Amino acid sequence: MNASLAAVPTAREVSAALRGHRPVVVLTSTSAILAFSASAASTALVAFAVRHSTGMLFALTASERLDRLRIPDQPTLDSEHGSCRVTVAVDAAAGISTGISARDRARTLRTLGDVRSVATDLIRPGHILPVRCGEPGDAPELWARVRRIIVEATGDEVAGACHLVDRAGDIMDPVGGRSFAAEHDLLIVPVESADRLSFG
């Protein structure tokens, strides 16, 4: 196993991987999450994410950015996704077909991650689920901490993320996450280390 996979990587290693359009595996106490910069989303990366996950792709986005893009919350999903605030699903308004393919979802993620995007660049309903992160006074819940890793490592504003699953289709546990990272030569970032990494 690569030494960088056996220990918590340095901030420089995480930045280099993410800036090189590589995802990282974020480990929680119960699960493994694949995370990457939305602006770096390619067809190949999204296909990889879909193949190894529940198929539900999230765009972890600052609350004020979602307000600027006029993407409303979808409270009916709160119970399904814990305390996080999931919005209505969106697609890019141009350059896609049905919105479901890896190519189309990559386009939507890049649109969400583009600081030049405006509300009319997105349509709903769609196939990418933004998650509202960073409401004033909120505790830093899981998705906000995952987003922080991506934002501080890359300078990008939106993170793509999904729950990895095992061969049985169940949410992958941390042990499985470590094996998955080793198999695919990906860096592991324990979520509790997010607050300790100094990206400078």
Salt bridges, closest charged atoms under 4 A:
ASP67 OD1 - ARG132 NH1 2.99
ASP73 OD2 - ARG85 NH2 2.36
ASP73 OD1 - ARG132 NE 2.77
ASP91 OD2 - HIS127 ND1 3.07
ASP104 OD1 - ARG103 NH1 3.31
ASP114 OD2 - ARG116 NH2 2.97
GLU135 OE2 - ARG85 NH1 2.50
GLU152 OE2 - ARG148 NE 3.21
GLU157 OE1 - ARG147 NH2 3.14
GLU183 OE2 - HIS184 NE2 3.96
ASP195 OD2 - ARG145 NH2 3.80
ASP195 OD1 - ARG148 NH1 3.96
